[in-house]
Amino acid sequence: MNRQPILIVEDEPNIARLIEAYLKHAGFATIRAADGRRALDLIRDESPRLVILDLLLPEIDGWSVAHALRRESDIPFLILSAQKDEIDRVAGFTAGADDYVVKPFSPRELVERVRAIIRRYEAGSREGHPAVLRAGGLELDPERHRVSRGEDEIELTLIEFRLLQALMSAPGRVQTREALIARLYDDAPDVIDRVIDVHIGKLRRKLEHDPSLPRLIRTVRGVGYRFAPKDDER
């Protein structure tokens, strides 16, 4: 069994102990942090298998932890928060979260969501050596997790990389927002269409010469998006 721990970042001791008890019962090793600063130290020192992250934390807040985590690694994380408005969920997924669970929560459901995220990541790691994708003047190398245009590397977050990979894997094909959500988030029920639109906007700002007139990632109104560079851009 993989004993790489799951990091629980929660400043409410009773909630942290409850999560820990259910995860241990399910066979997971765990470590805990009660503030954002300690969480970042453990992420860097222990390389946890997954992070369960509260947002309202002392020292360093959960949003800052999320952004630092995604800048520095591809460790999956799940946000666990009492902030339940749509704008909060959108912000959470935009920050790179793999799931977003609202308090109060079912501990059993939380464990199942943890399992689903881990299954998706471990399945991805067993895919072998997927082919390098080239189109629109871009090169996407899944094994090296690198996107470049000519000699210039383009820095993408994990979610942006996976979204671009999904689009480039089927050039010209229209992909619905629902299909992209399912591919990126394993059908997490709290993900809404707007999350994909936010990520597409960020991708366009990094990839397009003029994001207001996209030539690589095209919008198909009422449906979704397609990667369709013109012939002279291939």
Secondary structure, 3 states (H helix, E strand, C coil): CCCCCEEEECCCHHHHHHHHHHHHHCCCCEEEECCHHHHHHHHHHHCCCEEEECCCCCCCCHHHHHHHHHHHCCCCEEEEECCCCHHHHHHHHHCCCCEEEECCCCHHHHHHHHHHHHHHHHHHHCCCCCCCEEECCEEEECCCCEEEECCEEECCCHHHHHHHHHHHCCCCCCEEHHHHHHHHHCCCCCCCHHHHHHHHHHHHHHHCCCCCCCCCEEEECCCEEEECCCHHHC
